[in-house]
Amino acid sequence: MNFEQRIALTGATGFLGSHVAKVLMAKGFTLNALVRNPKRAEHLQVRGIKLVAGDLSDAKSLQELVSNCSCVVHIAGAIKAKSSKQLFQINGGGTANLVKACAVNNPQIRFVHISSVAAREPQLSDYANSKFASETEAKKHNGAVAIVRPNAVYGPNDRETLQIFQVASGLFHPVLVGKESRIAMIHVADAAKAITALCSVDAPTGLFEISDARADGYSWREISQTAVSSVGGKYRPIKIPKWLFHTCGFVSENIGKLRDQPTILNSGKVREILHGDWSVQDDLQIPAEIWKAKIDLESGFRDTVQWYRQQGWLK
């Protein structure tokens, strides 16, 4: 690896992006980071990261971001929005803008695009479709392109999967009735290392899916049991029919519309959760000589719970 390589990074202040920035710097890369508000990202600047003020709609900032860089890692995006149009503007449109900036200022830059395994099934939700659109835009880049589809990413500093452990801390634990889905999981530290491995100029290109060593995934019951164990509780499953889960998604979505606030749980997200197979496809795994996941679900959940409790996020 050339330790003088500079990486352009979007999403550096987010959950996954903050971990990626840490691993990239530990590997000797220098970083440019796109940030909306530099005053709120001073913790990055203190670590020697060059801050570029702007967002994914700002062509001038994007061109500055990728200038003199060997690789751009594009993580920034939205997991929820007030409308499907807004999701596509951020995820699809933002990626298109970044590709255009590369074409203007650094046409041969390596492009590592972080998508989602949901893009495999774009018909399920607006989010999944917007991530598929972002992949389509990333592929238009003239240089080398690696697209990464993480499965369910969890770990320290993640507010979304915090809800799993809050439920696990309760007296009863919901389990869906019927055939259980399979979902692959990955600790954020492993995901960050996988992304970093694809930043080298000689790394493979193409489409990749990443998870922990259980590429076949886990049932929701296994995930729930492991979460309950990690918080020190006793597993008490209570069966929830799928129709009730659909109803919860519908109600949550419409309450969000009335309040003019986007919600994570909506009808599309329910369809994603109930999809039968989110395991990793064998032919889409990163070559083992490049990267292997190290953290299993049990130890990863314990690590996450410990961090949540240290921060006061979880009792």
Residue frames as qw, qx, qy, qz and C-alpha x, y, z in Angstrom:
[[0.000, 0.887, 0.462, 0.000, 0.00, 0.00, 0.00],
 [0.349, 0.444, -0.035, 0.824, 1.14, 3.53, -0.80],
 [0.349, -0.563, -0.578, 0.477, 0.90, 5.26, 2.57],
 [0.069, -0.232, 0.037, 0.970, 0.75, 8.64, 0.86],
 [0.076, -0.408, -0.748, -0.518, -2.60, 7.83, -0.73],
 [0.214, 0.078, 0.324, -0.918, -5.41, 10.28, 0.01],
 [0.011, -0.403, -0.906, -0.128, -9.00, 9.10, 0.30],
 [0.295, -0.196, -0.073, -0.932, -12.10, 11.21, -0.27],
 [0.135, -0.256, -0.928, 0.235, -14.86, 10.21, 2.14],
 [0.407, -0.370, -0.180, -0.816, -18.55, 11.04, 2.34],
 [0.782, -0.435, -0.343, -0.286, -20.56, 10.21, 5.44],
 [0.490, 0.290, -0.618, 0.542, -17.58, 10.52, 7.79],
 [0.233, -0.297, 0.457, -0.806, -19.72, 11.86, 10.65],
 [0.809, -0.143, -0.192, -0.538, -22.21, 8.98, 10.47],
 [0.856, -0.356, 0.336, -0.163, -22.24, 5.59, 12.16],
 [0.927, 0.173, 0.199, 0.269, -20.42, 3.50, 9.54],
 [0.473, 0.788, -0.082, 0.386, -18.44, 6.43, 8.13],
 [0.313, -0.845, 0.360, -0.241, -16.87, 7.34, 11.46],
 [0.848, -0.299, 0.432, 0.076, -15.58, 3.78, 11.85],
 [0.799, 0.485, 0.168, 0.314, -14.30, 3.71, 8.27],
 [0.159, 0.914, -0.212, 0.308, -12.42, 6.99, 8.82],
 [0.583, -0.679, 0.434, -0.104, -10.76, 5.52, 11.91],
 [0.891, -0.024, 0.411, 0.192, -9.61, 2.35, 10.09],
 [0.622, 0.719, 0.066, 0.304, -8.42, 4.25, 7.01],
 [0.042, -0.907, 0.329, -0.260, -6.25, 6.52, 9.14],
 [0.738, -0.484, 0.470, -0.015, -4.90, 3.55, 11.08],
 [0.866, 0.251, 0.341, 0.265, -3.82, 2.08, 7.72],
 [0.474, -0.312, 0.238, 0.788, -1.89, 5.24, 6.88],
 [0.249, 0.609, 0.528, 0.536, -4.28, 6.95, 4.50],
 [0.028, -0.216, -0.203, 0.955, -4.86, 10.70, 4.63],
 [0.138, 0.570, 0.809, 0.023, -8.45, 11.86, 4.27],
 [0.171, -0.111, -0.134, -0.970, -10.68, 14.51, 2.76],
 [0.020, 0.408, 0.882, -0.235, -14.14, 14.44, 4.37],
 [0.158, -0.425, -0.397, -0.798, -17.31, 16.05, 3.04],
 [0.186, -0.405, -0.719, 0.532, -19.23, 17.63, 5.94],
 [0.005, -0.796, -0.495, -0.349, -22.31, 19.83, 6.01],
 [0.285, -0.932, 0.024, -0.224, -21.18, 21.80, 9.06],
 [0.604, 0.418, -0.503, 0.455, -17.43, 21.97, 9.73],
 [0.247, -0.554, 0.444, -0.660, -18.03, 23.32, 13.25],
 [0.863, -0.231, 0.228, -0.388, -19.79, 20.05, 14.12],
 [0.961, 0.215, -0.109, 0.135, -16.96, 18.03, 12.61],
 [0.010, 0.868, -0.450, 0.210, -14.04, 19.61, 14.43],
 [0.765, -0.394, 0.506, -0.063, -13.33, 16.23, 16.05],
 [0.879, 0.365, 0.226, 0.208, -12.37, 15.00, 12.57],
 [0.353, 0.869, -0.181, 0.295, -10.17, 18.00, 11.85],
 [0.458, -0.749, 0.454, -0.150, -8.32, 17.48, 15.13],
 [0.862, -0.121, 0.480, 0.110, -7.40, 14.00, 13.87],
 [0.268, -0.418, 0.569, 0.656, -5.80, 15.49, 10.76],
 [0.404, 0.479, 0.745, 0.231, -8.72, 15.04, 8.36],
 [0.030, -0.061, 0.229, 0.971, -9.21, 17.81, 5.79],
 [0.287, 0.551, 0.680, -0.388, -12.81, 19.04, 5.97],
 [0.037, 0.131, 0.529, 0.838, -14.63, 20.04, 2.79],
 [0.296, 0.338, 0.498, -0.742, -17.80, 22.00, 3.54],
 [0.444, 0.194, -0.450, -0.750, -20.81, 21.02, 1.44],
 [0.697, 0.065, 0.627, -0.342, -23.20, 18.22, 0.62],
 [0.518, 0.095, 0.785, 0.326, -24.01, 15.82, -2.21],
 [0.401, 0.801, 0.444, 0.034, -25.84, 18.54, -4.15],
 [0.082, -0.932, 0.184, 0.302, -22.86, 20.91, -4.21],
 [0.859, 0.473, -0.013, 0.198, -20.82, 20.31, -7.40],
 [0.228, 0.816, -0.386, 0.365, -17.97, 22.65, -6.40],
 [0.537, -0.585, 0.530, -0.299, -17.52, 20.99, -2.99],
 [0.957, 0.047, 0.285, -0.037, -17.62, 17.52, -4.52],
 [0.702, 0.638, -0.169, 0.267, -14.93, 18.46, -7.03],
 [0.063, -0.764, 0.510, -0.390, -12.76, 19.80, -4.21],
 [0.816, -0.356, 0.380, -0.251, -13.42, 16.63, -2.20],
 [0.957, 0.159, 0.217, 0.109, -12.04, 14.25, -4.86],
 [0.386, 0.865, -0.299, 0.117, -9.13, 16.45, -5.93],
 [0.196, 0.633, -0.711, 0.236, -5.72, 14.73, -5.64],
 [0.691, -0.256, 0.561, -0.376, -7.27, 11.57, -4.19],
 [0.084, 0.257, -0.922, -0.278, -6.58, 7.99, -5.24],
 [0.212, -0.335, -0.913, -0.102, -9.99, 6.72, -4.09],
 [0.385, -0.270, 0.104, -0.877, -13.40, 8.03, -3.05],
 [0.143, -0.226, -0.943, 0.196, -15.45, 6.11, -0.49],
 [0.341, -0.267, -0.201, -0.879, -19.09, 7.09, -0.80],
 [0.180, -0.238, -0.898, 0.323, -21.08, 6.25, 2.34],
 [0.206, 0.207, 0.285, -0.913, -23.35, 9.27, 2.76],
 [0.279, -0.251, -0.745, -0.552, -27.01, 8.65, 2.10],
 [0.497, -0.222, 0.257, -0.799, -30.45, 8.50, 3.67],
 [0.064, -0.086, -0.993, 0.056, -32.17, 5.54, 5.29],
 [0.066, 0.670, 0.715, -0.188, -35.40, 7.48, 5.74],
 [0.075, 0.019, 0.193, 0.978, -36.98, 10.56, 4.20],
 [0.387, 0.318, 0.387, -0.774, -40.29, 12.38, 4.04],
 [0.757, 0.497, 0.072, -0.417, -40.98, 11.06, 0.54],
 [0.872, 0.109, 0.378, 0.292, -39.69, 8.60, -2.02],
 [0.465, 0.834, 0.028, 0.297, -38.69, 11.57, -4.19],
 [0.230, -0.889, 0.363, -0.155, -36.42, 12.85, -1.43],
 [0.821, -0.308, 0.467, 0.118, -34.87, 9.41, -0.96],
 [0.787, 0.426, 0.293, 0.336, -34.03, 9.21, -4.65],
 [0.201, 0.942, -0.108, 0.247, -32.66, 12.76, -4.67],
 [0.428, -0.771, 0.465, -0.076, -30.26, 11.92, -1.84],
 [0.758, -0.236, 0.596, 0.118, -29.28, 8.34, -2.66],
 [0.717, 0.438, 0.440, 0.317, -29.52, 8.18, -6.43],
 [0.276, 0.930, 0.073, 0.231, -29.06, 11.86, -7.22],
 [0.400, -0.850, 0.336, 0.070, -26.27, 12.35, -4.69],
 [0.755, -0.171, 0.538, 0.334, -24.29, 9.47, -6.18],
 [0.590, 0.654, 0.344, 0.325, -24.85, 10.83, -9.69],
 [0.008, 0.990, -0.090, 0.103, -23.50, 14.22, -8.58],
 [0.574, -0.643, 0.470, 0.191, -20.41, 12.62, -7.07],
 [0.761, 0.180, 0.511, 0.356, -19.73, 10.63, -10.24],
 [0.395, 0.859, 0.187, 0.267, -20.01, 13.83, -12.28],
 [0.259, -0.929, 0.264, 0.026, -17.56, 15.58, -9.95],
 [0.720, -0.315, 0.536, 0.307, -15.09, 12.74, -10.45],
 [0.670, 0.518, 0.416, 0.331, -15.49, 13.01, -14.22],
 [0.168, 0.967, 0.014, 0.193, -14.62, 16.70, -14.06],
 [0.178, -0.881, 0.400, -0.182, -11.77, 16.69, -11.56],
 [0.289, -0.470, 0.832, -0.055, -10.44, 13.13, -11.17],
 [0.775, 0.222, -0.258, -0.533, -11.80, 10.79, -13.88],
 [0.682, 0.219, -0.697, 0.038, -9.62, 7.79, -12.99],
 [0.286, -0.419, 0.612, -0.606, -10.17, 7.89, -9.24],
 [0.270, -0.126, -0.954, 0.018, -11.15, 4.56, -7.69],
 [0.490, -0.301, -0.025, -0.818, -14.81, 4.64, -6.62],
 [0.213, -0.121, -0.937, 0.248, -15.89, 2.53, -3.61],
 [0.436, -0.309, -0.174, -0.827, -19.64, 2.87, -3.26],
 [0.050, 0.047, 0.892, -0.447, -21.42, 1.70, -0.10],
 [0.483, -0.216, -0.475, -0.703, -24.90, 0.52, -0.95],
 [0.558, -0.199, 0.576, -0.563, -27.14, -1.91, 0.95],
 [0.154, 0.025, 0.978, 0.138, -28.13, -5.55, 0.57],
 [0.408, 0.548, 0.537, -0.495, -31.67, -4.18, 0.22],
 [0.302, 0.594, -0.363, -0.651, -30.71, -3.08, -3.32],
 [0.104, -0.091, 0.963, 0.232, -30.87, -6.76, -4.27],
 [0.051, 0.535, 0.842, 0.051, -34.68, -6.51, -4.05],
 [0.058, 0.014, 0.019, 0.998, -35.54, -2.96, -5.21],
 [0.366, -0.408, -0.575, -0.607, -39.26, -3.74, -5.50],
 [0.470, -0.418, -0.719, 0.296, -39.63, -4.13, -1.73],
 [0.265, -0.797, -0.327, 0.433, -39.34, -0.50, -0.63],
 [0.278, 0.954, -0.010, 0.109, -38.52, 3.03, -1.70],
 [0.394, -0.781, 0.468, 0.124, -35.28, 2.75, 0.25],
 [0.739, -0.070, 0.615, 0.267, -34.24, -0.45, -1.53],
 [0.588, 0.686, 0.360, 0.231, -35.11, 1.07, -4.90],
 [0.043, 0.988, -0.150, 0.021, -33.18, 4.26, -4.12],
 [0.517, -0.596, 0.576, 0.211, -30.08, 2.23, -3.19],
 [0.729, 0.267, 0.562, 0.287, -30.40, 0.24, -6.42],
 [0.368, 0.907, 0.145, 0.146, -30.57, 3.57, -8.25],
 [0.254, -0.889, 0.364, 0.116, -27.41, 4.70, -6.45],
 [0.695, -0.212, 0.620, 0.297, -25.61, 1.56, -7.65],
 [0.619, 0.622, 0.420, 0.231, -26.73, 2.26, -11.21],
 [0.123, 0.987, -0.085, 0.064, -25.24, 5.76, -10.98],
 [0.510, -0.680, 0.491, 0.188, -21.98, 4.51, -9.42],
 [0.771, 0.107, 0.557, 0.290, -21.47, 2.11, -12.33],
 [0.472, 0.854, 0.172, 0.138, -21.36, 5.11, -14.70],
 [0.309, -0.851, 0.347, 0.244, -17.99, 6.15, -13.27],
 [0.684, 0.645, -0.337, -0.062, -15.21, 5.74, -15.85],
 [0.083, 0.588, -0.764, 0.252, -12.61, 4.47, -13.39],
 [0.362, -0.026, -0.922, 0.136, -12.48, 1.35, -11.20],
 [0.551, -0.380, 0.027, -0.743, -15.70, 0.76, -9.25],
 [0.289, -0.069, -0.924, 0.240, -16.30, -1.47, -6.23],
 [0.527, -0.421, -0.131, -0.727, -19.85, -1.61, -4.86],
 [0.165, 0.066, -0.884, 0.432, -20.32, -2.93, -1.33],
 [0.594, -0.432, -0.342, -0.586, -23.66, -4.18, -0.05],
 [0.016, -0.228, 0.797, -0.559, -23.40, -4.54, 3.73],
 [0.438, -0.463, -0.754, -0.159, -26.00, -6.63, 5.48],
 [0.448, -0.844, -0.229, -0.188, -27.37, -5.49, 8.85],
 [0.467, 0.386, -0.414, 0.679, -24.54, -3.43, 10.36],
 [0.581, -0.772, -0.223, -0.129, -24.51, -2.99, 14.14],
 [0.691, 0.031, -0.320, 0.647, -22.07, -1.83, 16.77],
 [0.326, -0.525, -0.316, 0.720, -21.00, 1.10, 18.95],
 [0.016, 0.340, -0.079, -0.937, -22.59, 4.47, 18.12],
 [0.161, -0.209, -0.747, -0.610, -25.51, 2.98, 16.15],
 [0.352, 0.051, 0.405, -0.843, -28.86, 4.43, 17.18],
 [0.666, 0.087, -0.401, -0.623, -30.94, 2.31, 14.79],
 [0.687, -0.031, -0.726, -0.009, -30.10, -1.15, 16.16],
 [0.059, -0.214, 0.615, -0.757, -30.27, 0.24, 19.70],
 [0.684, -0.109, -0.003, -0.721, -33.99, -0.58, 19.47],
 [0.775, 0.058, -0.624, -0.083, -33.15, -4.31, 19.25],
 [0.424, 0.064, -0.704, 0.567, -31.46, -4.17, 22.65],
 [0.317, -0.151, 0.290, -0.890, -34.15, -1.97, 24.17],
 [0.813, -0.069, -0.268, -0.513, -36.72, -4.62, 23.21],
 [0.706, 0.108, -0.672, 0.194, -34.37, -7.36, 24.45],
 [0.113, 0.184, -0.605, 0.766, -34.26, -5.61, 27.84],
 [0.577, -0.224, -0.028, -0.785, -38.04, -5.92, 28.15],
 [0.611, -0.175, 0.661, -0.399, -40.08, -8.60, 29.86],
 [0.789, 0.315, 0.526, -0.042, -41.28, -10.28, 26.63],
 [0.164, -0.468, 0.578, 0.648, -39.67, -10.65, 23.22],
 [0.706, 0.487, 0.126, -0.499, -41.72, -10.60, 19.98],
 [0.312, -0.197, 0.845, 0.387, -41.25, -13.42, 17.47],
 [0.515, 0.287, -0.283, -0.757, -43.01, -13.46, 14.11],
 [0.766, 0.101, 0.588, -0.241, -45.34, -16.36, 13.40],
 [0.803, 0.580, 0.036, -0.129, -44.60, -18.51, 10.35],
 [0.866, 0.211, 0.014, 0.454, -41.50, -19.33, 8.33],
 [0.377, -0.818, 0.040, 0.433, -38.59, -17.28, 9.58],
 [0.505, 0.845, -0.153, 0.086, -36.45, -15.06, 7.37],
 [0.823, -0.169, -0.002, 0.543, -32.67, -15.28, 7.20],
 [0.134, 0.978, -0.054, 0.151, -30.64, -12.15, 7.70],
 [0.765, 0.125, -0.236, 0.585, -26.86, -11.85, 7.67],
 [0.353, -0.930, -0.076, 0.073, -25.22, -9.54, 10.22],
 [0.695, 0.325, -0.184, 0.614, -21.91, -7.70, 10.46],
 [0.457, -0.713, -0.203, 0.491, -20.19, -5.75, 13.22],
 [0.262, 0.964, 0.014, -0.048, -19.26, -2.22, 12.16],
 [0.348, -0.723, 0.531, 0.272, -15.56, -2.80, 12.88],
 [0.605, 0.036, 0.732, 0.312, -15.48, -5.69, 10.40],
 [0.469, 0.778, 0.411, 0.073, -17.49, -3.70, 7.84],
 [0.004, -0.960, 0.197, 0.198, -15.03, -0.79, 8.10],
 [0.447, -0.480, 0.679, 0.329, -12.09, -3.13, 7.52],
 [0.616, 0.368, 0.664, 0.209, -13.79, -4.68, 4.48],
 [0.324, 0.926, 0.193, -0.012, -14.37, -1.26, 2.94],
 [0.211, -0.851, 0.410, 0.250, -10.80, -0.19, 3.68],
 [0.628, -0.162, 0.697, 0.305, -9.47, -3.36, 2.01],
 [0.557, 0.594, 0.536, 0.224, -11.21, -2.32, -1.22],
 [0.053, 0.971, -0.008, -0.234, -9.54, 1.11, -1.27],
 [0.482, -0.472, 0.551, 0.492, -6.14, -0.16, -2.43],
 [0.386, 0.582, -0.368, -0.615, -5.37, 0.40, -6.10],
 [0.265, 0.257, -0.896, -0.248, -4.85, -3.34, -6.66],
 [0.407, 0.114, 0.761, -0.491, -8.01, -4.46, -4.85],
 [0.190, 0.313, 0.861, 0.351, -10.74, -6.25, -6.84],
 [0.293, 0.086, -0.057, -0.950, -13.63, -4.38, -8.42],
 [0.362, -0.242, -0.813, -0.386, -17.27, -5.32, -8.94],
 [0.595, -0.498, -0.084, -0.626, -20.19, -6.02, -6.62],
 [0.365, 0.121, -0.835, 0.394, -19.63, -7.43, -3.12],
 [0.640, -0.605, -0.215, -0.421, -21.83, -8.43, -0.19],
 [0.275, 0.376, -0.702, 0.538, -20.36, -8.52, 3.31],
 [0.751, -0.532, -0.139, -0.366, -21.38, -10.22, 6.55],
 [0.445, -0.603, 0.641, -0.165, -19.82, -12.02, 9.49],
 [0.058, -0.299, 0.936, 0.176, -18.69, -15.64, 9.15],
 [0.403, 0.362, 0.811, -0.220, -22.33, -16.79, 9.10],
 [0.081, 0.158, -0.469, -0.865, -22.88, -15.88, 5.46],
 [0.201, -0.363, -0.856, -0.309, -26.09, -17.94, 5.49],
 [0.281, -0.481, -0.020, -0.830, -27.45, -15.52, 8.08],
 [0.011, 0.065, 0.821, -0.567, -29.51, -15.88, 11.23],
 [0.207, -0.619, -0.705, -0.278, -33.19, -16.30, 11.96],
 [0.196, -0.672, 0.042, -0.713, -34.89, -13.44, 13.76],
 [0.828, -0.527, -0.146, -0.123, -35.34, -15.81, 16.70],
 [0.816, -0.026, -0.173, 0.551, -31.56, -16.35, 16.88],
 [0.236, 0.496, -0.075, 0.833, -30.94, -12.61, 16.73],
 [0.499, -0.662, -0.075, -0.554, -33.51, -11.96, 19.43],
 [0.898, -0.386, -0.181, 0.107, -32.17, -14.71, 21.69],
 [0.685, 0.143, -0.157, 0.697, -28.60, -13.45, 21.29],
 [0.015, -0.602, 0.023, -0.798, -29.70, -9.87, 22.04],
 [0.696, -0.625, -0.113, -0.335, -31.53, -10.98, 25.19],
 [0.892, -0.203, -0.173, 0.364, -28.49, -12.95, 26.33],
 [0.498, 0.369, -0.109, 0.777, -26.22, -9.96, 25.69],
 [0.229, -0.618, 0.079, -0.748, -28.27, -7.73, 28.02],
 [0.049, 0.172, -0.847, 0.500, -28.36, -10.45, 30.68],
 [0.619, -0.032, 0.151, -0.770, -32.06, -11.22, 30.36],
 [0.432, 0.063, 0.896, -0.083, -34.20, -14.33, 30.18],
 [0.170, 0.043, -0.628, -0.758, -35.70, -15.11, 26.78],
 [0.348, 0.386, 0.730, -0.443, -39.51, -15.01, 26.87],
 [0.020, 0.039, 0.624, 0.780, -40.80, -15.15, 23.26],
 [0.413, 0.489, 0.538, -0.549, -44.27, -13.94, 22.40],
 [0.411, 0.259, 0.719, 0.496, -45.68, -14.74, 18.97],
 [0.208, 0.580, 0.053, -0.786, -46.65, -11.84, 16.71],
 [0.660, 0.482, 0.565, 0.111, -48.67, -12.53, 13.51],
 [0.428, 0.044, 0.357, 0.829, -47.29, -10.99, 10.35],
 [0.017, 0.726, 0.512, 0.458, -50.52, -9.11, 9.68],
 [0.414, -0.859, -0.222, 0.202, -50.02, -7.23, 12.95],
 [0.546, -0.353, 0.237, 0.721, -46.46, -6.34, 11.92],
 [0.260, 0.406, 0.516, 0.708, -47.77, -5.01, 8.59],
 [0.208, -0.856, -0.440, -0.177, -50.36, -2.98, 10.50],
 [0.525, -0.694, -0.048, 0.491, -47.67, -1.49, 12.76],
 [0.456, -0.054, 0.383, 0.802, -45.66, -0.45, 9.71],
 [0.073, 0.619, 0.552, 0.554, -48.71, 1.12, 8.07],
 [0.353, -0.872, -0.337, 0.047, -49.69, 3.02, 11.23],
 [0.557, -0.528, 0.093, 0.634, -46.13, 4.22, 11.91],
 [0.385, 0.196, 0.460, 0.775, -45.78, 5.42, 8.32],
 [0.047, -0.721, -0.490, -0.488, -48.98, 7.44, 8.42],
 [0.465, -0.813, -0.216, 0.277, -48.26, 8.95, 11.82],
 [0.534, -0.273, 0.238, 0.764, -44.95, 10.09, 10.35],
 [0.205, 0.449, 0.505, 0.708, -46.77, 11.70, 7.44],
 [0.263, -0.853, -0.423, -0.156, -49.16, 13.52, 9.77],
 [0.527, -0.754, -0.003, 0.392, -46.23, 14.81, 11.82],
 [0.496, 0.846, -0.183, 0.061, -44.20, 15.55, 8.67],
 [0.310, -0.687, 0.657, -0.021, -41.39, 13.41, 10.08],
 [0.669, 0.320, -0.640, -0.200, -39.78, 10.42, 8.34],
 [0.763, -0.406, 0.414, -0.285, -39.95, 7.09, 10.17],
 [0.032, -0.419, 0.893, 0.159, -37.76, 4.01, 9.95],
 [0.283, 0.205, 0.931, -0.101, -40.65, 1.59, 10.42],
 [0.498, 0.375, -0.076, -0.778, -42.98, 1.86, 7.44],
 [0.901, 0.249, 0.207, -0.289, -44.70, -0.50, 5.03],
 [0.657, 0.632, -0.410, 0.036, -41.59, -0.85, 2.88],
 [0.034, -0.569, 0.750, -0.336, -39.34, -1.61, 5.84],
 [0.743, -0.098, 0.534, -0.392, -41.78, -4.31, 6.99],
 [0.887, 0.436, -0.049, -0.143, -41.58, -5.91, 3.53],
 [0.370, 0.670, -0.611, 0.203, -37.78, -5.82, 3.77],
 [0.351, -0.428, 0.722, -0.415, -37.80, -7.44, 7.21],
 [0.812, 0.082, 0.459, -0.350, -40.22, -10.16, 6.15],
 [0.632, 0.585, -0.454, -0.229, -38.28, -10.97, 2.98],
 [0.982, -0.172, -0.024, -0.069, -37.21, -14.59, 3.20],
 [0.890, -0.040, 0.056, 0.451, -33.50, -14.46, 2.42],
 [0.084, 0.971, -0.206, 0.085, -30.92, -11.78, 3.22],
 [0.829, -0.337, 0.301, 0.329, -28.04, -14.22, 3.33],
 [0.005, 0.751, -0.451, -0.483, -24.83, -13.42, 1.45],
 [0.887, 0.445, -0.010, -0.121, -24.46, -14.90, -2.01],
 [0.837, -0.288, 0.276, 0.375, -21.30, -17.01, -2.36],
 [0.642, 0.387, 0.287, 0.596, -20.19, -15.46, -5.64],
 [0.050, 0.878, 0.098, 0.466, -20.43, -11.93, -4.23],
 [0.690, -0.688, -0.037, 0.223, -18.13, -12.33, -1.23],
 [0.099, 0.901, -0.422, 0.000, -14.85, -10.42, -0.98],
 [0.788, 0.290, -0.520, 0.156, -11.92, -12.80, -1.64],
 [0.789, -0.583, -0.166, 0.099, -10.71, -14.31, 1.63],
 [0.711, 0.005, -0.067, 0.700, -7.11, -13.25, 0.98],
 [0.094, 0.548, 0.083, 0.827, -8.31, -9.62, 0.96],
 [0.333, -0.349, 0.336, -0.809, -10.62, -9.64, 3.98],
 [0.478, -0.277, -0.833, -0.030, -12.31, -11.94, 6.49],
 [0.478, -0.674, -0.039, -0.562, -14.80, -11.04, 9.20],
 [0.335, 0.257, -0.765, 0.486, -13.46, -11.64, 12.72],
 [0.256, -0.090, 0.538, -0.798, -16.37, -10.80, 15.04],
 [0.181, -0.316, -0.912, -0.188, -19.22, -13.25, 15.66],
 [0.324, -0.627, -0.371, -0.604, -22.73, -12.21, 16.66],
 [0.684, -0.592, -0.403, 0.139, -22.46, -13.16, 20.32],
 [0.565, -0.306, -0.118, 0.757, -19.25, -11.25, 21.03],
 [0.143, 0.325, 0.287, 0.890, -20.33, -8.38, 18.75],
 [0.408, -0.695, -0.423, -0.414, -23.61, -7.94, 20.62],
 [0.668, -0.557, -0.309, 0.385, -21.81, -8.05, 23.99],
 [0.451, -0.035, 0.059, 0.890, -19.38, -5.39, 22.80],
 [0.067, -0.491, -0.376, -0.783, -22.26, -3.22, 21.56],
 [0.541, -0.705, -0.436, -0.140, -24.28, -3.52, 24.76],
 [0.635, -0.398, -0.210, 0.628, -21.24, -2.63, 26.84],
 [0.257, 0.147, 0.166, 0.941, -20.71, 0.52, 24.74],
 [0.283, -0.618, -0.454, -0.576, -24.41, 1.50, 24.98],
 [0.625, -0.663, -0.389, 0.132, -24.31, 1.18, 28.75],
 [0.549, -0.212, -0.080, 0.804, -21.10, 3.21, 29.03],
 [0.070, 0.257, 0.266, 0.926, -22.81, 6.00, 27.07],
 [0.240, 0.229, 0.559, -0.760, -26.00, 5.76, 29.14],
 [0.447, 0.109, -0.477, -0.749, -28.06, 4.74, 26.11],
 [0.749, -0.160, -0.593, -0.249, -29.10, 1.44, 27.69],
 [0.567, -0.618, 0.348, -0.419, -29.73, 0.44, 31.28]]
